[in-house]
Amino acid sequence: MSGHTDNAITIDAPMDVVWELTNDIESWPRLFSEYGSAQVLERRGNTVRFRLALHPGPDGKVWSWVSERAADPATRTVRSQRVETGVFKYMSLFWEYVQQQDGVLLRFVQDFEMKPDAPLDDAGMTDRLNTNTAAQLKLIKSKVEAAATTSPGRA
């Protein structure tokens, strides 16, 4: 079994602004509501290894993991995977930025498989990720569009 999600939103902002803001890992706690911290551990060219931590849950537990992502500015794509997989057997992500007439289509694709002892199975995690990713994309859209209106050179 495995899980797959594919979510997208169009952001009314210049490509360079969308690319820069969404690939600035250190600022993700201000861009995504779910992250309490983001720490870059290593940079090698366009590849970044980093630790993300969620905000504490109701029980006070903080979930965190290390991921590695490679951004390709020429194709406006990003590929990443969890290095510390936690409850996942694997988790791979693909981000795609596509210029459209009304802005930039930002697409998140996630492929994963849950471990047998995980609190959710593949279907349950697919539902959770689809719900959460849609909410995070709306938040990102709002924040990037707001930032773009104050950016120099915005037409």
Sequence and secondary structure as in RCSB ss.txt:
>XXXX:A:sequence
MSGHTDNAITIDAPMDVVWELTNDIESWPRLFSEYGSAQVLERRGNTVRFRLALHPGPDGKVWSWVSERAADPAT
RTVRSQRVETGVFKYMSLFWEYVQQQDGVLLRFVQDFEMKPDAPLDDAGMTDRLNTNTAAQLKLIKSKVEAAATT
SPGRA
>XXXX:A:secstr
  EEEEEEEEE S HHHHHHHHT GGGHHHH SSEEEEEEEEEETTEEEEEEEE   TTS   EEEEEEEEETTT
TEEEEEESS TTEEEEEEEEEEEEETTEEEEEEEEEEEE TTSSS HHHHHHHHHHHHHHHHHHHHHHHHHHHHH
STT  
